[in-house]
Amino acid sequence: MMSDKLIIFDTTLRDGEQSPGASMTKDEKVRIALALEKLRVDVIEAGFPAASLGDFTAVEAVAKAIKTATVCALSRALQKDIDQAAAALKMAERARIHTFIATSPIHMEKKLRMTPNDVVAQAVFAVKHARQYTDDVEFSPEDAGRSELDFLCRILEAVIAAGAKTVNIPDTVGYNLPHQFGGLIHNLIHRIPNADQAIFSVHCHNDLGLAVANSLAAVQNGARQVECTINGLGERAGNASLEEVVMAVRTRQDIFTCNTQIDSTQILTASRLVSNITGFAVQPNKAIVGENAFAHESGIHQDGVLKHRETYEIMRAEEVGWGANRMVLGKHSGRNAFRDRLKTLGCVFNSDEDLNAAFARFKDLADKKHEIYDDDLQALVSDTFATENERIRLVHLKGETETGEQPHAEITLSVDGQETTVDATGSGLVDATYKAIEAIINSGWHLQIYSVKNVTNGTDAQGEVNVRLDKNGIILTGHGADTDIIKASAKAYVNALNKTFNLEQRTHPQV
Protein backbone atom coordinates (compact mmCIF):
# COMPACT_ATOMS: atom_id res chain seq x y z
CA MET A 1 0.00 0.00 0.00
CA MET A 2 2.94 2.31 -0.74
CA SER A 3 1.80 5.83 -1.58
CA ASP A 4 3.13 9.34 -1.86
CA LYS A 5 1.15 10.40 1.24
CA LEU A 6 2.76 10.23 4.67
CA ILE A 7 0.12 9.81 7.37
CA ILE A 8 0.71 11.86 10.54
CA PHE A 9 -0.56 10.07 13.63
CA ASP A 10 -0.44 12.41 16.61
CA THR A 11 -0.24 10.86 20.07
CA THR A 12 0.23 14.04 22.14
CA LEU A 13 -3.00 13.32 24.02
CA ARG A 14 -2.01 9.74 24.85
CA ASP A 15 1.74 9.08 24.87
CA GLY A 16 2.49 12.77 25.37
CA GLU A 17 0.32 12.80 28.47
CA GLN A 18 2.47 10.04 29.95
CA SER A 19 5.20 12.62 30.56
CA PRO A 20 5.45 13.08 34.34
CA GLY A 21 3.35 16.14 35.16
CA ALA A 22 1.81 16.49 31.71
CA SER A 23 -1.65 15.22 32.67
CA MET A 24 -4.45 17.08 30.90
CA THR A 25 -8.08 17.64 31.78
CA LYS A 26 -10.87 16.60 29.44
CA ASP A 27 -11.43 20.19 28.25
CA GLU A 28 -7.70 20.69 27.70
CA LYS A 29 -7.57 17.54 25.59
CA VAL A 30 -10.45 18.80 23.46
CA ARG A 31 -8.71 22.16 22.98
CA ILE A 32 -5.53 20.45 21.81
CA ALA A 33 -7.48 18.02 19.60
CA LEU A 34 -9.21 20.94 17.84
CA ALA A 35 -5.81 22.55 17.25
CA LEU A 36 -4.52 19.26 15.82
CA GLU A 37 -7.54 19.06 13.54
CA LYS A 38 -6.80 22.57 12.30
CA LEU A 39 -3.20 21.46 11.76
CA ARG A 40 -4.73 18.76 9.51
CA VAL A 41 -3.34 15.83 11.43
CA ASP A 42 -4.63 12.55 9.93
CA VAL A 43 -5.08 10.54 13.15
CA ILE A 44 -5.45 11.80 16.73
CA GLU A 45 -4.77 9.20 19.42
CA ALA A 46 -6.96 10.61 22.17
CA GLY A 47 -6.13 8.30 25.06
CA PHE A 48 -6.32 4.90 26.69
CA PRO A 49 -9.98 4.46 27.76
CA ALA A 50 -9.39 1.38 29.95
CA ALA A 51 -6.82 3.25 32.06
CA SER A 52 -9.32 5.33 34.03
CA LEU A 53 -12.75 6.94 33.92
CA GLY A 54 -11.00 10.24 33.22
CA ASP A 55 -9.29 8.82 30.14
CA PHE A 56 -12.54 7.26 28.95
CA THR A 57 -14.52 10.51 29.18
CA ALA A 58 -11.69 12.48 27.56
CA VAL A 59 -11.56 10.13 24.55
CA GLU A 60 -15.36 10.30 24.36
CA ALA A 61 -15.26 14.13 24.37
CA VAL A 62 -12.55 14.28 21.69
CA ALA A 63 -14.45 11.75 19.54
CA LYS A 64 -17.54 13.95 19.72
CA ALA A 65 -15.69 17.21 18.96
CA ILE A 66 -13.54 16.11 15.99
CA LYS A 67 -15.16 16.05 12.55
CA THR A 68 -12.40 15.51 9.95
CA ALA A 69 -9.51 13.61 11.56
CA THR A 70 -9.66 9.97 12.61
CA VAL A 71 -9.91 9.60 16.39
CA CYS A 72 -7.98 6.66 17.81
CA ALA A 73 -8.11 4.91 21.18
CA LEU A 74 -5.39 2.67 22.57
CA SER A 75 -6.09 -0.74 24.11
CA ARG A 76 -4.14 -3.71 25.29
CA ALA A 77 -4.85 -6.94 23.42
CA LEU A 78 -7.64 -7.70 25.88
CA GLN A 79 -11.35 -7.96 25.19
CA LYS A 80 -12.36 -5.61 28.03
CA ASP A 81 -9.89 -2.94 26.83
CA ILE A 82 -11.12 -3.17 23.26
CA ASP A 83 -14.77 -2.98 24.35
CA GLN A 84 -14.05 0.17 26.36
CA ALA A 85 -12.13 1.74 23.47
CA ALA A 86 -15.06 1.08 21.15
CA ALA A 87 -17.54 2.55 23.64
CA ALA A 88 -15.44 5.71 24.05
CA LEU A 89 -15.24 6.12 20.24
CA LYS A 90 -18.97 5.64 19.66
CA MET A 91 -19.57 9.26 18.64
CA ALA A 92 -16.52 9.54 16.34
CA GLU A 93 -17.03 10.37 12.68
CA ARG A 94 -13.96 8.22 11.94
CA ALA A 95 -12.77 5.77 14.59
CA ARG A 96 -9.65 3.65 14.95
CA ILE A 97 -8.83 1.07 17.62
CA HIS A 98 -5.11 0.67 18.29
CA THR A 99 -4.30 -2.57 20.10
CA PHE A 100 -0.89 -3.80 21.22
CA ILE A 101 1.00 -6.61 22.90
CA ALA A 102 4.72 -6.99 23.66
CA THR A 103 6.84 -9.16 21.35
CA SER A 104 10.44 -8.89 22.56
CA PRO A 105 11.81 -11.96 24.38
CA ILE A 106 12.40 -10.00 27.59
CA HIS A 107 8.86 -8.57 27.62
CA MET A 108 7.17 -11.85 26.77
CA GLU A 109 9.10 -13.78 29.42
CA LYS A 110 9.43 -11.24 32.25
CA LYS A 111 6.34 -9.05 31.86
CA LEU A 112 3.65 -11.05 30.07
CA ARG A 113 4.81 -14.52 31.17
CA MET A 114 3.45 -15.84 27.87
CA THR A 115 4.89 -18.10 25.19
CA PRO A 116 5.39 -16.75 21.64
CA ASN A 117 2.51 -18.94 20.43
CA ASP A 118 0.23 -17.46 23.09
CA VAL A 119 1.24 -13.94 22.13
CA VAL A 120 0.42 -14.53 18.45
CA ALA A 121 -2.95 -16.05 19.36
CA GLN A 122 -3.79 -13.14 21.66
CA ALA A 123 -2.82 -10.58 19.01
CA VAL A 124 -4.98 -12.24 16.36
CA PHE A 125 -7.91 -12.46 18.78
CA ALA A 126 -7.57 -8.77 19.65
CA VAL A 127 -7.53 -7.63 16.02
CA LYS A 128 -10.53 -9.79 15.11
CA HIS A 129 -12.45 -8.54 18.13
CA ALA A 130 -11.66 -4.91 17.31
CA ARG A 131 -12.80 -5.46 13.70
CA GLN A 132 -16.30 -6.10 15.05
CA TYR A 133 -16.42 -2.39 15.92
CA THR A 134 -14.46 -0.73 13.09
CA ASP A 135 -12.63 -1.60 9.88
CA ASP A 136 -9.81 0.71 10.94
CA VAL A 137 -7.70 -1.40 13.30
CA GLU A 138 -4.04 -0.80 14.09
CA PHE A 139 -1.74 -3.31 15.75
CA SER A 140 1.57 -2.66 17.51
CA PRO A 141 4.14 -5.25 18.62
CA GLU A 142 5.45 -3.43 21.68
CA ASP A 143 9.25 -3.26 21.94
CA ALA A 144 9.57 -4.28 18.29
CA GLY A 145 13.01 -2.66 18.22
CA ARG A 146 14.32 -5.47 20.45
CA SER A 147 12.15 -8.26 19.03
CA GLU A 148 13.41 -11.14 16.89
CA LEU A 149 12.90 -10.51 13.17
CA ASP A 150 11.45 -13.93 12.39
CA PHE A 151 8.89 -13.62 15.19
CA LEU A 152 7.94 -10.09 14.10
CA CYS A 153 7.32 -11.34 10.57
CA ARG A 154 5.19 -14.17 11.93
CA ILE A 155 2.97 -12.06 14.19
CA LEU A 156 2.56 -9.20 11.71
CA GLU A 157 1.57 -11.57 8.91
CA ALA A 158 -1.02 -13.08 11.25
CA VAL A 159 -2.57 -9.78 12.37
CA ILE A 160 -2.69 -8.44 8.80
CA ALA A 161 -4.54 -11.60 7.79
CA ALA A 162 -6.87 -11.02 10.75
CA GLY A 163 -7.78 -7.57 9.45
CA ALA A 164 -5.26 -5.02 10.78
CA LYS A 165 -5.07 -2.18 8.23
CA THR A 166 -2.07 -0.54 9.92
CA VAL A 167 0.87 -2.28 11.60
CA ASN A 168 2.98 -0.03 13.79
CA ILE A 169 6.61 -0.81 14.62
CA PRO A 170 7.55 0.91 17.89
CA ASP A 171 11.07 1.50 19.12
CA THR A 172 9.57 1.53 22.60
CA VAL A 173 12.77 2.17 24.54
CA GLY A 174 14.60 4.30 21.96
CA TYR A 175 17.30 1.66 21.49
CA ASN A 176 17.72 1.61 17.70
CA LEU A 177 20.07 3.53 15.44
CA PRO A 178 18.73 4.94 12.14
CA HIS A 179 20.43 2.44 9.82
CA GLN A 180 19.20 -0.46 11.99
CA PHE A 181 15.65 0.79 12.25
CA GLY A 182 15.40 1.65 8.56
CA GLY A 183 16.73 -1.81 7.76
CA LEU A 184 14.14 -3.40 10.04
CA ILE A 185 11.28 -1.69 8.20
CA HIS A 186 12.76 -2.68 4.84
CA ASN A 187 13.09 -6.32 5.89
CA LEU A 188 9.58 -6.51 7.31
CA ILE A 189 7.98 -5.05 4.19
CA HIS A 190 9.92 -7.36 1.90
CA ARG A 191 9.66 -10.55 3.97
CA ILE A 192 5.99 -10.50 5.04
CA PRO A 193 3.88 -12.05 2.23
CA ASN A 194 0.80 -9.86 2.83
CA ALA A 195 2.71 -6.65 3.65
CA ASP A 196 1.03 -4.92 0.70
CA GLN A 197 -2.32 -5.19 2.52
CA ALA A 198 -1.34 -2.86 5.37
CA ILE A 199 0.26 0.51 5.98
CA PHE A 200 3.50 0.28 7.93
CA SER A 201 3.82 2.79 10.73
CA VAL A 202 6.58 3.71 13.21
CA HIS A 203 6.56 5.01 16.77
CA CYS A 204 10.01 6.03 17.99
CA HIS A 205 11.15 7.18 21.42
CA ASN A 206 13.94 9.65 21.97
CA ASP A 207 16.05 8.02 24.69
CA LEU A 208 19.20 8.41 22.55
CA GLY A 209 17.99 11.58 20.81
CA LEU A 210 17.26 9.61 17.63
CA ALA A 211 13.45 9.47 17.47
CA VAL A 212 13.15 11.79 14.47
CA ALA A 213 16.17 10.29 12.71
CA ASN A 214 14.82 6.76 13.18
CA SER A 215 11.36 7.80 11.97
CA LEU A 216 12.78 9.41 8.84
CA ALA A 217 14.95 6.36 8.14
CA ALA A 218 11.80 4.25 8.37
CA VAL A 219 9.97 6.53 5.93
CA GLN A 220 12.84 6.20 3.45
CA ASN A 221 12.42 2.43 3.72
CA GLY A 222 8.69 2.31 3.09
CA ALA A 223 6.87 3.37 6.29
CA ARG A 224 3.91 5.57 5.42
CA GLN A 225 2.70 6.57 8.88
CA VAL A 226 4.71 8.29 11.60
CA GLU A 227 3.47 8.43 15.18
CA CYS A 228 4.69 11.63 16.80
CA THR A 229 3.81 14.41 19.25
CA ILE A 230 3.79 18.19 19.36
CA ASN A 231 7.12 19.46 20.77
CA GLY A 232 8.31 15.83 21.02
CA LEU A 233 6.32 15.45 24.23
CA GLY A 234 6.28 11.99 25.76
CA GLU A 235 7.43 9.76 28.57
CA ARG A 236 11.11 9.68 29.51
CA ALA A 237 12.99 11.60 26.78
CA GLY A 238 9.86 11.98 24.64
CA ASN A 239 8.68 10.92 21.19
CA ALA A 240 9.49 11.92 17.65
CA SER A 241 8.63 15.59 17.22
CA LEU A 242 5.77 16.18 14.78
CA GLU A 243 7.08 19.54 13.62
CA GLU A 244 10.55 18.17 12.90
CA VAL A 245 9.30 15.13 10.98
CA VAL A 246 6.86 17.19 8.90
CA MET A 247 9.33 19.95 8.02
CA ALA A 248 12.19 17.54 7.32
CA VAL A 249 10.06 15.66 4.80
CA ARG A 250 8.72 18.88 3.28
CA THR A 251 12.11 20.62 3.10
CA ARG A 252 13.94 17.62 1.64
CA GLN A 253 11.62 16.64 -1.19
CA ASP A 254 14.76 15.84 -3.14
CA ILE A 255 15.15 12.84 -0.81
CA PHE A 256 11.63 11.84 0.22
CA THR A 257 9.10 10.49 -2.28
CA CYS A 258 6.14 11.29 -0.03
CA ASN A 259 4.67 14.31 1.78
CA THR A 260 2.07 15.16 4.42
CA GLN A 261 -1.20 17.09 4.29
CA ILE A 262 -0.22 19.14 7.38
CA ASP A 263 -0.98 22.88 7.32
CA SER A 264 2.45 23.91 8.53
CA THR A 265 1.36 27.50 9.27
CA GLN A 266 -0.51 26.09 12.29
CA ILE A 267 2.56 24.38 13.80
CA LEU A 268 3.63 27.24 16.07
CA THR A 269 0.10 27.79 17.39
CA ALA A 270 -0.23 24.09 18.27
CA SER A 271 3.22 24.08 19.86
CA ARG A 272 2.46 27.02 22.11
CA LEU A 273 -0.94 25.65 23.09
CA VAL A 274 0.56 22.31 24.19
CA SER A 275 3.36 24.08 26.04
CA ASN A 276 0.86 26.38 27.73
CA ILE A 277 -1.46 23.57 28.85
CA THR A 278 1.22 21.12 30.00
CA GLY A 279 3.59 23.67 31.50
CA PHE A 280 6.46 22.12 29.53
CA ALA A 281 8.45 25.03 28.15
CA VAL A 282 9.96 24.76 24.67
CA GLN A 283 13.73 25.21 24.77
CA PRO A 284 14.89 28.32 22.86
CA ASN A 285 17.08 26.32 20.46
CA LYS A 286 14.38 23.72 19.70
CA ALA A 287 14.14 23.10 15.96
CA ILE A 288 11.21 24.76 14.15
CA VAL A 289 9.32 26.12 17.21
CA GLY A 290 12.07 27.38 19.56
CA GLU A 291 12.41 31.14 20.05
CA ASN A 292 15.85 31.07 18.41
CA ALA A 293 14.94 28.74 15.53
CA PHE A 294 14.99 31.61 13.01
CA ALA A 295 17.15 34.10 14.96
CA HIS A 296 20.56 35.22 13.73
CA GLU A 297 23.08 36.61 16.21
CA SER A 298 26.31 36.29 14.23
CA GLY A 299 27.15 39.31 12.11
CA ILE A 300 28.21 37.04 9.26
CA HIS A 301 24.87 35.22 9.40
CA GLN A 302 22.91 38.47 9.61
CA ASP A 303 24.74 39.87 6.61
CA GLY A 304 24.12 36.72 4.61
CA VAL A 305 20.40 36.60 5.42
CA LEU A 306 19.96 40.27 4.55
CA LYS A 307 21.58 39.68 1.17
CA HIS A 308 19.77 36.44 0.46
CA ARG A 309 17.62 34.61 3.01
CA GLU A 310 18.53 31.14 1.82
CA THR A 311 22.19 31.61 2.70
CA TYR A 312 21.36 30.58 6.28
CA GLU A 313 17.66 29.68 6.30
CA ILE A 314 16.44 26.44 4.73
CA MET A 315 12.80 27.22 5.62
CA ARG A 316 10.75 30.39 5.76
CA ALA A 317 9.69 31.28 9.31
CA GLU A 318 6.21 32.10 8.02
CA GLU A 319 5.81 28.50 6.79
CA VAL A 320 5.52 27.24 10.37
CA GLY A 321 3.54 30.15 11.80
CA TRP A 322 6.17 32.67 12.91
CA GLY A 323 5.16 36.27 12.31
CA ALA A 324 1.49 35.50 12.98
CA ASN A 325 1.64 36.70 16.61
CA ARG A 326 0.15 40.08 15.83
CA MET A 327 -1.97 42.42 17.94
CA VAL A 328 -5.58 41.50 17.26
CA LEU A 329 -7.69 43.06 20.01
CA GLY A 330 -7.80 46.00 22.40
CA LYS A 331 -9.94 47.42 25.19
CA HIS A 332 -12.62 48.57 22.75
CA SER A 333 -13.04 45.18 21.05
CA GLY A 334 -16.42 43.50 21.40
CA ARG A 335 -17.36 40.01 22.53
CA ASN A 336 -17.96 38.70 18.98
CA ALA A 337 -14.52 39.81 17.82
CA PHE A 338 -13.04 38.19 20.93
CA ARG A 339 -14.89 34.92 20.32
CA ASP A 340 -14.04 34.83 16.59
CA ARG A 341 -10.33 35.39 17.20
CA LEU A 342 -10.21 32.67 19.83
CA LYS A 343 -12.05 30.32 17.49
CA THR A 344 -9.33 30.98 14.92
CA LEU A 345 -6.79 30.01 17.57
CA GLY A 346 -8.66 26.77 18.25
CA CYS A 347 -10.31 27.88 21.51
CA VAL A 348 -14.02 27.00 21.55
CA PHE A 349 -16.19 27.56 24.63
CA ASN A 350 -18.63 24.98 25.93
CA SER A 351 -21.17 27.57 27.06
CA ASP A 352 -21.99 31.28 27.10
CA GLU A 353 -20.97 31.32 30.77
CA ASP A 354 -17.45 30.18 29.87
CA LEU A 355 -17.27 32.77 27.10
CA ASN A 356 -18.48 35.53 29.41
CA ALA A 357 -15.94 34.58 32.08
CA ALA A 358 -13.10 34.67 29.56
CA PHE A 359 -14.34 37.96 28.06
CA ALA A 360 -14.44 39.56 31.52
CA ARG A 361 -10.82 38.50 32.05
CA PHE A 362 -9.95 39.91 28.63
CA LYS A 363 -11.46 43.29 29.51
CA ASP A 364 -9.57 43.30 32.79
CA LEU A 365 -6.33 42.48 30.95
CA ALA A 366 -6.99 45.17 28.34
CA ASP A 367 -7.22 47.78 31.11
CA LYS A 368 -3.75 46.76 32.30
CA LYS A 369 -2.10 45.99 28.96
CA HIS A 370 -2.83 48.13 25.92
CA GLU A 371 -1.74 45.67 23.22
CA ILE A 372 -3.27 42.18 23.31
CA TYR A 373 -1.50 39.50 21.26
CA ASP A 374 -2.49 35.95 20.31
CA ASP A 375 -0.19 34.53 22.98
CA ASP A 376 -1.93 36.71 25.56
CA LEU A 377 -5.27 35.27 24.49
CA GLN A 378 -4.00 31.69 24.74
CA ALA A 379 -2.71 32.35 28.27
CA LEU A 380 -5.95 34.07 29.22
CA VAL A 381 -8.08 31.14 28.08
CA SER A 382 -5.87 28.65 29.94
CA ASP A 383 -6.20 30.82 33.02
CA THR A 384 -9.99 30.90 32.64
CA PHE A 385 -10.29 27.12 32.28
CA ALA A 386 -7.96 26.73 35.29
CA THR A 387 -10.61 28.30 37.53
CA GLU A 388 -13.40 25.90 36.52
CA ASN A 389 -14.83 23.71 39.29
CA GLU A 390 -12.43 25.22 41.83
CA ARG A 391 -13.00 24.51 45.50
CA ILE A 392 -10.09 26.68 46.53
CA ARG A 393 -10.34 30.26 45.26
CA LEU A 394 -7.92 33.17 45.58
CA VAL A 395 -9.91 36.06 47.06
CA HIS A 396 -7.26 38.57 48.09
CA LEU A 397 -3.48 38.92 47.93
CA LYS A 398 -1.34 41.61 49.50
CA GLY A 399 2.45 41.56 49.30
CA GLU A 400 5.07 43.80 50.87
CA THR A 401 8.79 43.87 50.18
CA GLU A 402 11.38 46.39 51.30
CA THR A 403 15.15 46.52 51.15
CA GLY A 404 16.59 45.10 54.36
CA GLU A 405 13.24 43.70 55.50
CA GLN A 406 11.80 40.18 55.16
CA PRO A 407 9.07 39.96 52.46
CA HIS A 408 5.54 39.54 53.79
CA ALA A 409 2.35 38.25 52.12
CA GLU A 410 -1.26 38.28 53.24
CA ILE A 411 -3.57 35.77 51.56
CA THR A 412 -7.33 35.27 51.68
CA LEU A 413 -8.59 32.00 50.28
CA SER A 414 -12.12 30.69 49.94
CA VAL A 415 -12.25 26.94 50.57
CA ASP A 416 -15.67 25.44 49.79
CA GLY A 417 -17.17 28.90 50.33
CA GLN A 418 -15.48 29.62 53.66
CA GLU A 419 -12.91 32.43 53.67
CA THR A 420 -9.70 32.35 55.70
CA THR A 421 -6.96 34.98 55.87
CA VAL A 422 -3.34 34.24 56.81
CA ASP A 423 -0.12 36.18 56.56
CA ALA A 424 3.40 34.78 56.32
CA THR A 425 6.98 35.83 55.69
CA GLY A 426 9.48 34.22 53.35
CA SER A 427 12.77 34.64 51.53
CA GLY A 428 10.85 36.40 48.75
CA LEU A 429 7.29 37.38 47.94
CA VAL A 430 6.59 34.12 46.10
CA ASP A 431 7.96 32.10 49.01
CA ALA A 432 5.89 34.12 51.49
CA THR A 433 2.77 33.73 49.32
CA TYR A 434 3.14 29.96 49.08
CA LYS A 435 3.78 29.63 52.82
CA ALA A 436 0.59 31.59 53.50
CA ILE A 437 -1.39 29.33 51.14
CA GLU A 438 0.00 26.21 52.81
CA ALA A 439 -0.82 27.62 56.25
CA ILE A 440 -4.47 27.58 55.17
CA ILE A 441 -4.59 24.38 53.12
CA ASN A 442 -1.90 22.23 54.78
CA SER A 443 -1.91 20.06 51.65
CA GLY A 444 1.17 17.93 52.28
CA TRP A 445 2.20 18.33 48.62
CA HIS A 446 5.78 19.38 47.86
CA LEU A 447 6.71 22.05 45.32
CA GLN A 448 8.96 20.29 42.84
CA ILE A 449 9.26 22.86 40.04
CA TYR A 450 8.44 26.56 39.85
CA SER A 451 8.93 28.26 36.49
CA VAL A 452 8.00 31.68 35.19
CA LYS A 453 8.19 33.24 31.75
CA ASN A 454 6.84 36.26 29.95
CA VAL A 455 4.01 35.61 27.51
CA THR A 456 4.94 38.52 25.23
CA ASN A 457 7.57 41.25 25.34
CA GLY A 458 7.52 44.46 27.37
CA THR A 459 7.30 45.39 31.04
CA ASP A 460 3.49 45.18 30.85
CA ALA A 461 3.61 41.59 29.58
CA GLN A 462 1.66 38.86 31.29
CA GLY A 463 3.75 36.54 33.40
CA GLU A 464 2.95 32.87 33.02
CA VAL A 465 3.76 30.63 35.99
CA ASN A 466 3.78 26.84 36.00
CA VAL A 467 4.28 24.75 39.12
CA ARG A 468 4.71 21.03 39.64
CA LEU A 469 3.69 19.41 42.92
CA ASP A 470 4.68 15.95 44.12
CA LYS A 471 3.25 13.63 46.78
CA ASN A 472 4.03 9.94 47.13
CA GLY A 473 5.18 9.76 43.53
CA ILE A 474 2.04 11.40 42.12
CA ILE A 475 2.68 14.59 40.16
CA LEU A 476 0.30 17.48 39.49
CA THR A 477 0.82 20.71 37.60
CA GLY A 478 -0.72 24.15 38.01
CA HIS A 479 -0.91 27.15 35.72
CA GLY A 480 -1.51 30.85 36.31
CA ALA A 481 -1.14 34.03 34.26
CA ASP A 482 -1.33 37.69 35.20
CA THR A 483 0.47 40.97 34.60
CA ASP A 484 1.38 40.75 38.30
CA ILE A 485 3.84 37.87 38.64
CA ILE A 486 3.09 37.33 42.35
CA LYS A 487 -0.62 36.99 41.60
CA ALA A 488 0.19 34.63 38.71
CA SER A 489 2.29 32.55 41.11
CA ALA A 490 -0.57 32.32 43.61
CA LYS A 491 -3.01 31.35 40.84
CA ALA A 492 -0.72 28.56 39.63
CA TYR A 493 -0.33 27.08 43.12
CA VAL A 494 -4.06 27.26 43.83
CA ASN A 495 -4.79 25.69 40.42
CA ALA A 496 -2.55 22.73 41.24
CA LEU A 497 -4.11 22.30 44.69
CA ASN A 498 -7.60 22.27 43.18
CA LYS A 499 -6.57 19.26 41.08
CA THR A 500 -5.91 17.26 44.25
CA PHE A 501 -9.67 17.06 44.82
CA ASN A 502 -10.24 15.24 41.54
CA LEU A 503 -7.21 12.99 41.62
CA GLU A 504 -7.51 9.87 39.48
CA GLN A 505 -4.63 7.41 39.51
CA ARG A 506 -3.96 6.59 35.86
CA THR A 507 -2.89 3.12 34.85
CA HIS A 508 0.17 3.15 32.63
CA PRO A 509 -0.65 1.42 29.32
CA GLN A 510 2.52 -0.67 29.56
CA VAL A 511 1.77 -2.03 33.05
Summary of the structure (lengths in Angstrom):
residues: 511
radius of gyration: 24.2
end to end distance: 33.2
largest distance: 78.4
contacts: 1838
relative contact order: 0.09
helix: 44%
strand: 21%
